[in-house]
Amino acid sequence: MDMDKLNRSLTLVANLGVLAGIIFLAVELNQNTRATIAAASEGITNQSLDYFALGMNNQVISRALPKQSSGLELDSFEQDQLWRHQFYNFRIFQHAYLQYRRGFYDETVWN
């Protein structure tokens, strides 16, 4: 094998190695970006949940839920507490759905 052919072969191997490295870095960067987005989303959701939890009274909610199920009238505070409870649950579901849509939960976990 002459030197020119050897140099071309080594250059090709080196270029393929560089290309493989760039592809690997792109995949790693994409994964890191996705993880950062997921963590930021979870942080925002947790802040929202913390805010609503501050105004929730679990004793009132636990009394209001059976009243509502029985068709009994709720006072305005009980209605507010149930609204907060429903919104709290909605935010948890919304966050899980967004994480599913972003590909962090597979189909079997989501179902």
Biopython code that builds the backbone (N, CA, C, O; Angstrom):
import numpy as np
from Bio.PDB.StructureBuilder import StructureBuilder

atoms = [
    (1, "MET", "N", (0.850, -1.172, 0.000)),
    (1, "MET", "CA", (0.000, 0.000, 0.000)),
    (1, "MET", "C", (0.896, 1.236, 0.000)),
    (1, "MET", "O", (1.811, 1.348, 0.816)),
    (2, "ASP", "N", (0.629, 2.150, -0.910)),
    (2, "ASP", "CA", (1.480, 3.332, -0.964)),
    (2, "ASP", "C", (1.049, 4.350, 0.093)),
    (2, "ASP", "O", (-0.039, 4.237, 0.658)),
    (3, "MET", "N", (1.899, 5.342, 0.361)),
    (3, "MET", "CA", (1.674, 6.327, 1.424)),
    (3, "MET", "C", (0.440, 7.180, 1.163)),
    (3, "MET", "O", (-0.278, 7.530, 2.100)),
    (4, "ASP", "N", (0.189, 7.513, -0.078)),
    (4, "ASP", "CA", (-0.963, 8.350, -0.401)),
    (4, "ASP", "C", (-2.268, 7.634, -0.065)),
    (4, "ASP", "O", (-3.187, 8.227, 0.502)),
    (5, "LYS", "N", (-2.335, 6.385, -0.412)),
    (5, "LYS", "CA", (-3.530, 5.585, -0.107)),
    (5, "LYS", "C", (-3.692, 5.425, 1.410)),
    (5, "LYS", "O", (-4.809, 5.492, 1.922)),
    (6, "LEU", "N", (-2.608, 5.219, 2.113)),
    (6, "LEU", "CA", (-2.649, 5.092, 3.575)),
    (6, "LEU", "C", (-3.124, 6.394, 4.204)),
    (6, "LEU", "O", (-3.959, 6.377, 5.108)),
    (7, "ASN", "N", (-2.597, 7.526, 3.730)),
    (7, "ASN", "CA", (-3.018, 8.827, 4.262)),
    (7, "ASN", "C", (-4.500, 9.078, 4.018)),
    (7, "ASN", "O", (-5.194, 9.592, 4.896)),
    (8, "ARG", "N", (-4.983, 8.727, 2.856)),
    (8, "ARG", "CA", (-6.413, 8.898, 2.563)),
    (8, "ARG", "C", (-7.260, 8.006, 3.460)),
    (8, "ARG", "O", (-8.311, 8.430, 3.943)),
    (9, "SER", "N", (-6.818, 6.789, 3.685)),
    (9, "SER", "CA", (-7.554, 5.862, 4.561)),
    (9, "SER", "C", (-7.578, 6.389, 5.993)),
    (9, "SER", "O", (-8.620, 6.372, 6.648)),
    (10, "LEU", "N", (-6.443, 6.851, 6.472)),
    (10, "LEU", "CA", (-6.384, 7.396, 7.836)),
    (10, "LEU", "C", (-7.217, 8.665, 7.967)),
    (10, "LEU", "O", (-7.869, 8.878, 8.989)),
    (11, "THR", "N", (-7.199, 9.499, 6.948)),
    (11, "THR", "CA", (-8.021, 10.717, 6.951)),
    (11, "THR", "C", (-9.507, 10.362, 6.986)),
    (11, "THR", "O", (-10.284, 10.982, 7.712)),
    (12, "LEU", "N", (-9.888, 9.372, 6.206)),
    (12, "LEU", "CA", (-11.286, 8.923, 6.200)),
    (12, "LEU", "C", (-11.693, 8.400, 7.570)),
    (12, "LEU", "O", (-12.765, 8.747, 8.067)),
    (13, "VAL", "N", (-10.864, 7.577, 8.183)),
    (13, "VAL", "CA", (-11.158, 7.038, 9.514)),
    (13, "VAL", "C", (-11.248, 8.169, 10.528)),
    (13, "VAL", "O", (-12.148, 8.170, 11.368)),
    (14, "ALA", "N", (-10.331, 9.133, 10.465)),
    (14, "ALA", "CA", (-10.350, 10.264, 11.388)),
    (14, "ALA", "C", (-11.618, 11.091, 11.200)),
    (14, "ALA", "O", (-12.250, 11.495, 12.176)),
    (15, "ASN", "N", (-11.987, 11.342, 9.952)),
    (15, "ASN", "CA", (-13.199, 12.113, 9.685)),
    (15, "ASN", "C", (-14.449, 11.382, 10.163)),
    (15, "ASN", "O", (-15.371, 12.002, 10.693)),
    (16, "LEU", "N", (-14.478, 10.081, 9.977)),
    (16, "LEU", "CA", (-15.614, 9.291, 10.482)),
    (16, "LEU", "C", (-15.670, 9.346, 12.004)),
    (16, "LEU", "O", (-16.753, 9.413, 12.585)),
    (17, "GLY", "N", (-14.512, 9.318, 12.645)),
    (17, "GLY", "CA", (-14.463, 9.435, 14.106)),
    (17, "GLY", "C", (-14.983, 10.784, 14.573)),
    (17, "GLY", "O", (-15.733, 10.860, 15.546)),
    (18, "VAL", "N", (-14.587, 11.852, 13.885)),
    (18, "VAL", "CA", (-15.080, 13.195, 14.218)),
    (18, "VAL", "C", (-16.582, 13.264, 14.021)),
    (18, "VAL", "O", (-17.292, 13.807, 14.868)),
    (19, "LEU", "N", (-17.078, 12.725, 12.921)),
    (19, "LEU", "CA", (-18.517, 12.720, 12.646)),
    (19, "LEU", "C", (-19.275, 11.951, 13.727)),
    (19, "LEU", "O", (-20.313, 12.407, 14.206)),
    (20, "ALA", "N", (-18.752, 10.783, 14.108)),
    (20, "ALA", "CA", (-19.395, 9.996, 15.170)),
    (20, "ALA", "C", (-19.404, 10.784, 16.480)),
    (20, "ALA", "O", (-20.396, 10.754, 17.209)),
    (21, "GLY", "N", (-18.334, 11.474, 16.781)),
    (21, "GLY", "CA", (-18.274, 12.289, 17.991)),
    (21, "GLY", "C", (-19.280, 13.420, 17.979)),
    (21, "GLY", "O", (-19.912, 13.702, 18.997)),
    (22, "ILE", "N", (-19.432, 14.070, 16.836)),
    (22, "ILE", "CA", (-20.413, 15.154, 16.719)),
    (22, "ILE", "C", (-21.830, 14.620, 16.900)),
    (22, "ILE", "O", (-22.649, 15.237, 17.581)),
    (23, "ILE", "N", (-22.115, 13.480, 16.296)),
    (23, "ILE", "CA", (-23.443, 12.871, 16.453)),
    (23, "ILE", "C", (-23.691, 12.515, 17.916)),
    (23, "ILE", "O", (-24.774, 12.768, 18.443)),
    (24, "PHE", "N", (-22.696, 11.932, 18.570)),
    (24, "PHE", "CA", (-22.828, 11.588, 19.981)),
    (24, "PHE", "C", (-23.095, 12.839, 20.819)),
    (24, "PHE", "O", (-23.970, 12.827, 21.685)),
    (25, "LEU", "N", (-22.356, 13.909, 20.572)),
    (25, "LEU", "CA", (-22.563, 15.152, 21.323)),
    (25, "LEU", "C", (-23.946, 15.737, 21.071)),
    (25, "LEU", "O", (-24.569, 16.265, 21.992)),
    (26, "ALA", "N", (-24.433, 15.652, 19.844)),
    (26, "ALA", "CA", (-25.770, 16.163, 19.523)),
    (26, "ALA", "C", (-26.844, 15.381, 20.279)),
    (26, "ALA", "O", (-27.790, 15.967, 20.805)),
    (27, "VAL", "N", (-26.694, 14.065, 20.331)),
    (27, "VAL", "CA", (-27.654, 13.234, 21.074)),
    (27, "VAL", "C", (-27.609, 13.574, 22.557)),
    (27, "VAL", "O", (-28.656, 13.714, 23.191)),
    (28, "GLU", "N", (-26.415, 13.707, 23.117)),
    (28, "GLU", "CA", (-26.274, 14.048, 24.534)),
    (28, "GLU", "C", (-26.854, 15.429, 24.833)),
    (28, "GLU", "O", (-27.513, 15.619, 25.856)),
    (29, "LEU", "N", (-26.614, 16.380, 23.955)),
    (29, "LEU", "CA", (-27.143, 17.730, 24.137)),
    (29, "LEU", "C", (-28.659, 17.718, 24.096)),
    (29, "LEU", "O", (-29.307, 18.399, 24.890)),
    (30, "ASN", "N", (-29.231, 16.952, 23.178)),
    (30, "ASN", "CA", (-30.685, 16.838, 23.085)),
    (30, "ASN", "C", (-31.261, 16.236, 24.365)),
    (30, "ASN", "O", (-32.266, 16.728, 24.880)),
    (31, "GLN", "N", (-30.644, 15.192, 24.876)),
    (31, "GLN", "CA", (-31.123, 14.568, 26.112)),
    (31, "GLN", "C", (-31.016, 15.529, 27.288)),
    (31, "GLN", "O", (-31.918, 15.597, 28.123)),
    (32, "ASN", "N", (-29.927, 16.265, 27.353)),
    (32, "ASN", "CA", (-29.743, 17.223, 28.433)),
    (32, "ASN", "C", (-30.785, 18.343, 28.349)),
    (32, "ASN", "O", (-31.331, 18.771, 29.367)),
    (33, "THR", "N", (-31.048, 18.803, 27.153)),
    (33, "THR", "CA", (-32.050, 19.852, 26.962)),
    (33, "THR", "C", (-33.430, 19.358, 27.385)),
    (33, "THR", "O", (-34.173, 20.072, 28.058)),
    (34, "ARG", "N", (-33.762, 18.149, 26.990)),
    (34, "ARG", "CA", (-35.067, 17.579, 27.368)),
    (34, "ARG", "C", (-35.184, 17.415, 28.884)),
    (34, "ARG", "O", (-36.239, 17.682, 29.460)),
    (35, "ALA", "N", (-34.114, 16.981, 29.522)),
    (35, "ALA", "CA", (-34.131, 16.828, 30.980)),
    (35, "ALA", "C", (-34.279, 18.181, 31.670)),
    (35, "ALA", "O", (-34.982, 18.296, 32.674)),
    (36, "THR", "N", (-33.625, 19.191, 31.138)),
    (36, "THR", "CA", (-33.734, 20.539, 31.705)),
    (36, "THR", "C", (-35.153, 21.075, 31.555)),
    (36, "THR", "O", (-35.696, 21.666, 32.489)),
    (37, "ILE", "N", (-35.750, 20.874, 30.400)),
    (37, "ILE", "CA", (-37.135, 21.305, 30.183)),
    (37, "ILE", "C", (-38.076, 20.588, 31.150)),
    (37, "ILE", "O", (-38.963, 21.212, 31.733)),
    (38, "ALA", "N", (-37.887, 19.285, 31.320)),
    (38, "ALA", "CA", (-38.740, 18.514, 32.234)),
    (38, "ALA", "C", (-38.595, 19.022, 33.665)),
    (38, "ALA", "O", (-39.590, 19.166, 34.376)),
    (39, "ALA", "N", (-37.365, 19.295, 34.091)),
    (39, "ALA", "CA", (-37.134, 19.781, 35.456)),
    (39, "ALA", "C", (-37.747, 21.167, 35.648)),
    (39, "ALA", "O", (-38.340, 21.438, 36.692)),
    (40, "ALA", "N", (-37.613, 22.042, 34.657)),
    (40, "ALA", "CA", (-38.196, 23.381, 34.753)),
    (40, "ALA", "C", (-39.715, 23.300, 34.810)),
    (40, "ALA", "O", (-40.351, 24.008, 35.590)),
    (41, "SER", "N", (-40.289, 22.443, 33.988)),
    (41, "SER", "CA", (-41.736, 22.258, 33.985)),
    (41, "SER", "C", (-42.231, 21.741, 35.333)),
    (41, "SER", "O", (-43.254, 22.194, 35.846)),
    (42, "GLU", "N", (-41.501, 20.799, 35.892)),
    (42, "GLU", "CA", (-41.884, 20.262, 37.201)),
    (42, "GLU", "C", (-41.770, 21.331, 38.281)),
    (42, "GLU", "O", (-42.610, 21.399, 39.178)),
    (43, "GLY", "N", (-40.747, 22.157, 38.200)),
    (43, "GLY", "CA", (-40.589, 23.236, 39.170)),
    (43, "GLY", "C", (-41.744, 24.223, 39.123)),
    (43, "GLY", "O", (-42.256, 24.640, 40.162)),
    (44, "ILE", "N", (-42.152, 24.595, 37.912)),
    (44, "ILE", "CA", (-43.280, 25.521, 37.757)),
    (44, "ILE", "C", (-44.563, 24.886, 38.282)),
    (44, "ILE", "O", (-45.347, 25.535, 38.975)),
    (45, "THR", "N", (-44.771, 23.623, 37.951)),
    (45, "THR", "CA", (-45.963, 22.927, 38.440)),
    (45, "THR", "C", (-45.965, 22.868, 39.963)),
    (45, "THR", "O", (-46.994, 23.121, 40.589)),
    (46, "ASN", "N", (-44.835, 22.540, 40.559)),
    (46, "ASN", "CA", (-44.760, 22.463, 42.019)),
    (46, "ASN", "C", (-45.015, 23.812, 42.672)),
    (46, "ASN", "O", (-45.652, 23.876, 43.724)),
    (47, "GLN", "N", (-44.529, 24.890, 42.070)),
    (47, "GLN", "CA", (-44.807, 26.226, 42.610)),
    (47, "GLN", "C", (-46.299, 26.521, 42.564)),
    (47, "GLN", "O", (-46.864, 27.057, 43.517)),
    (48, "SER", "N", (-46.932, 26.168, 41.457)),
    (48, "SER", "CA", (-48.371, 26.370, 41.327)),
    (48, "SER", "C", (-49.130, 25.547, 42.365)),
    (48, "SER", "O", (-50.070, 26.038, 42.990)),
    (49, "LEU", "N", (-48.719, 24.296, 42.543)),
    (49, "LEU", "CA", (-49.382, 23.432, 43.526)),
    (49, "LEU", "C", (-49.179, 23.961, 44.948)),
    (49, "LEU", "O", (-50.106, 23.951, 45.758)),
    (50, "ASP", "N", (-47.982, 24.413, 45.238)),
    (50, "ASP", "CA", (-47.711, 24.983, 46.566)),
    (50, "ASP", "C", (-48.598, 26.193, 46.831)),
    (50, "ASP", "O", (-49.137, 26.351, 47.926)),
    (51, "TYR", "N", (-48.745, 27.049, 45.817)),
    (51, "TYR", "CA", (-49.581, 28.240, 45.972)),
    (51, "TYR", "C", (-51.025, 27.855, 46.294)),
    (51, "TYR", "O", (-51.625, 28.408, 47.216)),
    (52, "PHE", "N", (-51.574, 26.923, 45.548)),
    (52, "PHE", "CA", (-52.959, 26.538, 45.789)),
    (52, "PHE", "C", (-53.119, 25.753, 47.085)),
    (52, "PHE", "O", (-54.165, 25.828, 47.729)),
    (53, "ALA", "N", (-52.108, 25.013, 47.465)),
    (53, "ALA", "CA", (-52.185, 24.247, 48.710)),
    (53, "ALA", "C", (-52.255, 25.174, 49.917)),
    (53, "ALA", "O", (-52.855, 24.829, 50.936)),
    (54, "LEU", "N", (-51.642, 26.352, 49.802)),
    (54, "LEU", "CA", (-51.685, 27.299, 50.915)),
    (54, "LEU", "C", (-53.109, 27.684, 51.283)),
    (54, "LEU", "O", (-53.411, 27.909, 52.455)),
    (55, "GLY", "N", (-53.979, 27.759, 50.295)),
    (55, "GLY", "CA", (-55.352, 28.158, 50.552)),
    (55, "GLY", "C", (-56.312, 27.007, 50.748)),
    (55, "GLY", "O", (-57.520, 27.212, 50.863)),
    (56, "MET", "N", (-55.776, 25.788, 50.786)),
    (56, "MET", "CA", (-56.659, 24.628, 50.917)),
    (56, "MET", "C", (-56.721, 24.159, 52.364)),
    (56, "MET", "O", (-55.711, 24.109, 53.066)),
    (57, "ASN", "N", (-57.923, 23.820, 52.787)),
    (57, "ASN", "CA", (-58.135, 23.289, 54.121)),
    (57, "ASN", "C", (-58.654, 21.859, 53.944)),
    (57, "ASN", "O", (-59.805, 21.651, 53.561)),
    (58, "ASN", "N", (-57.803, 20.892, 54.221)),
    (58, "ASN", "CA", (-58.160, 19.490, 53.971)),
    (58, "ASN", "C", (-59.350, 19.021, 54.797)),
    (58, "ASN", "O", (-60.108, 18.160, 54.351)),
    (59, "GLN", "N", (-59.525, 19.568, 55.983)),
    (59, "GLN", "CA", (-60.681, 19.181, 56.796)),
    (59, "GLN", "C", (-61.979, 19.649, 56.138)),
    (59, "GLN", "O", (-62.964, 18.912, 56.102)),
    (60, "VAL", "N", (-61.972, 20.872, 55.622)),
    (60, "VAL", "CA", (-63.166, 21.390, 54.949)),
    (60, "VAL", "C", (-63.431, 20.579, 53.681)),
    (60, "VAL", "O", (-64.575, 20.230, 53.389)),
    (61, "ILE", "N", (-62.376, 20.283, 52.936)),
    (61, "ILE", "CA", (-62.533, 19.503, 51.705)),
    (61, "ILE", "C", (-63.076, 18.114, 52.012)),
    (61, "ILE", "O", (-63.970, 17.629, 51.318)),
    (62, "SER", "N", (-62.547, 17.478, 53.037)),
    (62, "SER", "CA", (-63.004, 16.119, 53.362)),
    (62, "SER", "C", (-64.451, 16.106, 53.848)),
    (62, "SER", "O", (-65.122, 15.081, 53.733)),
    (63, "ARG", "N", (-64.944, 17.212, 54.385)),
    (63, "ARG", "CA", (-66.367, 17.291, 54.750)),
    (63, "ARG", "C", (-67.229, 17.680, 53.548)),
    (63, "ARG", "O", (-68.366, 17.227, 53.418)),
    (64, "ALA", "N", (-66.679, 18.521, 52.674)),
    (64, "ALA", "CA", (-67.473, 19.032, 51.549)),
    (64, "ALA", "C", (-67.665, 17.985, 50.452)),
    (64, "ALA", "O", (-68.706, 17.965, 49.795)),
    (65, "LEU", "N", (-66.683, 17.125, 50.249)),
    (65, "LEU", "CA", (-66.803, 16.118, 49.184)),
    (65, "LEU", "C", (-68.023, 15.213, 49.372)),
    (65, "LEU", "O", (-68.794, 15.038, 48.428)),
    (66, "PRO", "N", (-68.226, 14.627, 50.574)),
    (66, "PRO", "CA", (-69.431, 13.790, 50.732)),
    (66, "PRO", "C", (-70.724, 14.609, 50.663)),
    (66, "PRO", "O", (-71.752, 14.117, 50.197)),
    (67, "LYS", "N", (-70.664, 15.867, 51.132)),
    (67, "LYS", "CA", (-71.862, 16.716, 51.013)),
    (67, "LYS", "C", (-72.207, 16.921, 49.541)),
    (67, "LYS", "O", (-73.370, 16.826, 49.151)),
    (68, "GLN", "N", (-71.226, 17.194, 48.756)),
    (68, "GLN", "CA", (-71.457, 17.415, 47.328)),
    (68, "GLN", "C", (-71.986, 16.141, 46.670)),
    (68, "GLN", "O", (-72.916, 16.192, 45.865)),
    (69, "SER", "N", (-71.390, 15.002, 47.016)),
    (69, "SER", "CA", (-71.834, 13.726, 46.448)),
    (69, "SER", "C", (-73.272, 13.403, 46.828)),
    (69, "SER", "O", (-73.991, 12.756, 46.065)),
    (70, "SER", "N", (-73.690, 13.854, 48.009)),
    (70, "SER", "CA", (-75.055, 13.594, 48.480)),
    (70, "SER", "C", (-76.051, 14.633, 47.969)),
    (70, "SER", "O", (-77.251, 14.517, 48.217)),
    (71, "GLY", "N", (-75.562, 15.640, 47.262)),
    (71, "GLY", "CA", (-76.454, 16.663, 46.737)),
    (71, "GLY", "C", (-76.812, 17.728, 47.749)),
    (71, "GLY", "O", (-77.732, 18.514, 47.526)),
    (72, "LEU", "N", (-76.086, 17.765, 48.874)),
    (72, "LEU", "CA", (-76.362, 18.784, 49.878)),
    (72, "LEU", "C", (-75.732, 20.110, 49.458)),
    (72, "LEU", "O", (-74.746, 20.146, 48.721)),
    (73, "GLU", "N", (-76.328, 21.194, 49.946)),
    (73, "GLU", "CA", (-75.843, 22.522, 49.573)),
    (73, "GLU", "C", (-74.519, 22.830, 50.269)),
    (73, "GLU", "O", (-74.334, 22.539, 51.451)),
    (74, "LEU", "N", (-73.617, 23.419, 49.515)),
    (74, "LEU", "CA", (-72.316, 23.821, 50.049)),
    (74, "LEU", "C", (-72.298, 25.329, 50.247)),
    (74, "LEU", "O", (-72.855, 26.081, 49.448)),
    (75, "ASP", "N", (-71.646, 25.760, 51.327)),
    (75, "ASP", "CA", (-71.496, 27.203, 51.486)),
    (75, "ASP", "C", (-70.379, 27.692, 50.551)),
    (75, "ASP", "O", (-69.695, 26.888, 49.918)),
    (76, "SER", "N", (-70.206, 28.993, 50.474)),
    (76, "SER", "CA", (-69.253, 29.550, 49.513)),
    (76, "SER", "C", (-67.813, 29.128, 49.817)),
    (76, "SER", "O", (-67.017, 28.944, 48.896)),
    (77, "PHE", "N", (-67.472, 28.975, 51.101)),
    (77, "PHE", "CA", (-66.118, 28.547, 51.454)),
    (77, "PHE", "C", (-65.886, 27.097, 51.021)),
    (77, "PHE", "O", (-64.823, 26.761, 50.499)),
    (78, "GLU", "N", (-66.884, 26.249, 51.242)),
    (78, "GLU", "CA", (-66.760, 24.851, 50.808)),
    (78, "GLU", "C", (-66.646, 24.766, 49.285)),
    (78, "GLU", "O", (-65.860, 23.975, 48.763)),
    (79, "GLN", "N", (-67.425, 25.574, 48.576)),
    (79, "GLN", "CA", (-67.337, 25.595, 47.119)),
    (79, "GLN", "C", (-65.944, 26.023, 46.669)),
    (79, "GLN", "O", (-65.367, 25.430, 45.758)),
    (80, "ASP", "N", (-65.410, 27.058, 47.318)),
    (80, "ASP", "CA", (-64.066, 27.518, 46.994)),
    (80, "ASP", "C", (-63.040, 26.424, 47.256)),
    (80, "ASP", "O", (-62.128, 26.219, 46.455)),
    (81, "GLN", "N", (-63.185, 25.728, 48.365)),
    (81, "GLN", "CA", (-62.235, 24.677, 48.707)),
    (81, "GLN", "C", (-62.286, 23.526, 47.711)),
    (81, "GLN", "O", (-61.251, 22.969, 47.345)),
    (82, "LEU", "N", (-63.492, 23.173, 47.273)),
    (82, "LEU", "CA", (-63.601, 22.106, 46.269)),
    (82, "LEU", "C", (-63.052, 22.556, 44.922)),
    (82, "LEU", "O", (-62.459, 21.759, 44.195)),
    (83, "TRP", "N", (-63.247, 23.839, 44.583)),
    (83, "TRP", "CA", (-62.667, 24.355, 43.346)),
    (83, "TRP", "C", (-61.152, 24.263, 43.414)),
    (83, "TRP", "O", (-60.512, 23.824, 42.458)),
    (84, "ARG", "N", (-60.573, 24.675, 44.537)),
    (84, "ARG", "CA", (-59.117, 24.599, 44.699)),
    (84, "ARG", "C", (-58.639, 23.148, 44.606)),
    (84, "ARG", "O", (-57.615, 22.864, 43.983)),
    (85, "HIS", "N", (-59.376, 22.245, 45.220)),
    (85, "HIS", "CA", (-59.034, 20.825, 45.192)),
    (85, "HIS", "C", (-59.069, 20.297, 43.764)),
    (85, "HIS", "O", (-58.169, 19.567, 43.350)),
    (86, "GLN", "N", (-60.107, 20.664, 43.006)),
    (86, "GLN", "CA", (-60.208, 20.224, 41.616)),
    (86, "GLN", "C", (-59.086, 20.820, 40.774)),
    (86, "GLN", "O", (-58.493, 20.131, 39.944)),
    (87, "PHE", "N", (-58.796, 22.105, 40.990)),
    (87, "PHE", "CA", (-57.730, 22.739, 40.228)),
    (87, "PHE", "C", (-56.388, 22.093, 40.548)),
    (87, "PHE", "O", (-55.574, 21.883, 39.649)),
    (88, "TYR", "N", (-56.155, 21.782, 41.796)),
    (88, "TYR", "CA", (-54.926, 21.114, 42.241)),
    (88, "TYR", "C", (-54.765, 19.781, 41.509)),
    (88, "TYR", "O", (-53.696, 19.480, 40.977)),
    (89, "ASN", "N", (-55.824, 18.998, 41.489)),
    (89, "ASN", "CA", (-55.787, 17.708, 40.790)),
    (89, "ASN", "C", (-55.589, 17.893, 39.286)),
    (89, "ASN", "O", (-54.866, 17.129, 38.648)),
    (90, "PHE", "N", (-56.241, 18.919, 38.726)),
    (90, "PHE", "CA", (-56.071, 19.199, 37.300)),
    (90, "PHE", "C", (-54.620, 19.524, 36.978)),
    (90, "PHE", "O", (-54.098, 19.037, 35.975)),
    (91, "ARG", "N", (-53.955, 20.331, 37.795)),
    (91, "ARG", "CA", (-52.560, 20.703, 37.551)),
    (91, "ARG", "C", (-51.656, 19.464, 37.599)),
    (91, "ARG", "O", (-50.723, 19.348, 36.804)),
    (92, "ILE", "N", (-51.927, 18.550, 38.517)),
    (92, "ILE", "CA", (-51.140, 17.311, 38.584)),
    (92, "ILE", "C", (-51.327, 16.513, 37.294)),
    (92, "ILE", "O", (-50.356, 16.040, 36.704)),
    (93, "PHE", "N", (-52.566, 16.369, 36.865)),
    (93, "PHE", "CA", (-52.851, 15.634, 35.632)),
    (93, "PHE", "C", (-52.248, 16.347, 34.430)),
    (93, "PHE", "O", (-51.669, 15.707, 33.552)),
    (94, "GLN", "N", (-52.383, 17.665, 34.387)),
    (94, "GLN", "CA", (-51.840, 18.437, 33.273)),
    (94, "GLN", "C", (-50.333, 18.245, 33.152)),
    (94, "GLN", "O", (-49.811, 18.062, 32.052)),
    (95, "HIS", "N", (-49.649, 18.286, 34.268)),
    (95, "HIS", "CA", (-48.194, 18.099, 34.265)),
    (95, "HIS", "C", (-47.836, 16.694, 33.759)),
    (95, "HIS", "O", (-46.933, 16.534, 32.938)),
    (96, "ALA", "N", (-48.544, 15.701, 34.250)),
    (96, "ALA", "CA", (-48.278, 14.327, 33.804)),
    (96, "ALA", "C", (-48.532, 14.196, 32.298)),
    (96, "ALA", "O", (-47.770, 13.536, 31.591)),
    (97, "TYR", "N", (-49.600, 14.826, 31.816)),
    (97, "TYR", "CA", (-49.909, 14.763, 30.390)),
    (97, "TYR", "C", (-48.822, 15.443, 29.556)),
    (97, "TYR", "O", (-48.410, 14.918, 28.522)),
    (98, "LEU", "N", (-48.360, 16.606, 30.005)),
    (98, "LEU", "CA", (-47.296, 17.297, 29.273)),
    (98, "LEU", "C", (-46.019, 16.463, 29.247)),
    (98, "LEU", "O", (-45.333, 16.410, 28.226)),
    (99, "GLN", "N", (-45.702, 15.819, 30.353)),
    (99, "GLN", "CA", (-44.513, 14.975, 30.386)),
    (99, "GLN", "C", (-44.689, 13.772, 29.445)),
    (99, "GLN", "O", (-43.738, 13.345, 28.790)),
    (100, "TYR", "N", (-45.890, 13.244, 29.387)),
    (100, "TYR", "CA", (-46.183, 12.152, 28.451)),
    (100, "TYR", "C", (-46.011, 12.629, 27.006)),
    (100, "TYR", "O", (-45.379, 11.953, 26.194)),
    (101, "ARG", "N", (-46.584, 13.807, 26.691)),
    (101, "ARG", "CA", (-46.483, 14.343, 25.329)),
    (101, "ARG", "C", (-45.035, 14.638, 24.934)),
    (101, "ARG", "O", (-44.680, 14.564, 23.757)),
    (102, "ARG", "N", (-44.209, 14.971, 25.913)),
    (102, "ARG", "CA", (-42.794, 15.238, 25.635)),
    (102, "ARG", "C", (-41.981, 13.959, 25.540)),
    (102, "ARG", "O", (-40.786, 13.998, 25.246)),
    (103, "GLY", "N", (-42.623, 12.831, 25.786)),
    (103, "GLY", "CA", (-41.947, 11.553, 25.616)),
    (103, "GLY", "C", (-41.264, 11.016, 26.862)),
    (103, "GLY", "O", (-40.449, 10.099, 26.771)),
    (104, "PHE", "N", (-41.584, 11.573, 28.027)),
    (104, "PHE", "CA", (-40.956, 11.103, 29.258)),
    (104, "PHE", "C", (-41.674, 9.907, 29.870)),
    (104, "PHE", "O", (-41.107, 9.208, 30.709)),
    (105, "TYR", "N", (-42.915, 9.665, 29.460)),
    (105, "TYR", "CA", (-43.649, 8.473, 29.870)),
    (105, "TYR", "C", (-43.949, 7.688, 28.604)),
    (105, "TYR", "O", (-44.377, 8.266, 27.605)),
    (106, "ASP", "N", (-43.734, 6.406, 28.633)),
    (106, "ASP", "CA", (-44.126, 5.631, 27.457)),
    (106, "ASP", "C", (-45.622, 5.312, 27.548)),
    (106, "ASP", "O", (-46.271, 5.568, 28.563)),
    (107, "GLU", "N", (-46.135, 4.759, 26.487)),
    (107, "GLU", "CA", (-47.573, 4.500, 26.369)),
    (107, "GLU", "C", (-48.097, 3.614, 27.501)),
    (107, "GLU", "O", (-49.180, 3.869, 28.028)),
    (108, "THR", "N", (-47.362, 2.597, 27.875)),
    (108, "THR", "CA", (-47.849, 1.686, 28.925)),
    (108, "THR", "C", (-47.913, 2.386, 30.281)),
    (108, "THR", "O", (-48.841, 2.148, 31.054)),
    (109, "VAL", "N", (-46.949, 3.237, 30.576)),
    (109, "VAL", "CA", (-46.979, 3.990, 31.847)),
    (109, "VAL", "C", (-48.151, 4.964, 31.841)),
    (109, "VAL", "O", (-48.867, 5.089, 32.835)),
    (110, "TRP", "N", (-48.343, 5.647, 30.729)),
    (110, "TRP", "CA", (-49.422, 6.628, 30.639)),
    (110, "TRP", "C", (-50.789, 5.975, 30.794)),
    (110, "TRP", "O", (-51.656, 6.505, 31.488)),
    (111, "ASN", "N", (-50.988, 4.810, 30.141)),
    (111, "ASN", "CA", (-52.277, 4.132, 30.221)),
    (111, "ASN", "C", (-52.448, 3.511, 31.591)),
    (111, "ASN", "O", (-53.475, 2.890, 31.863)),
]
sb = StructureBuilder()
sb.init_structure("model")
sb.init_model(0)
sb.init_chain("A")
sb.init_seg("    ")
for serial, (resi, resn, name, xyz) in enumerate(atoms, 1):
    if name == "N":
        sb.init_residue(resn, " ", resi, " ")
    sb.init_atom(name, np.array(xyz, "f"), 0.0, 1.0, " ", f" {name:<3s}", serial, name[0])
structure = sb.get_structure()
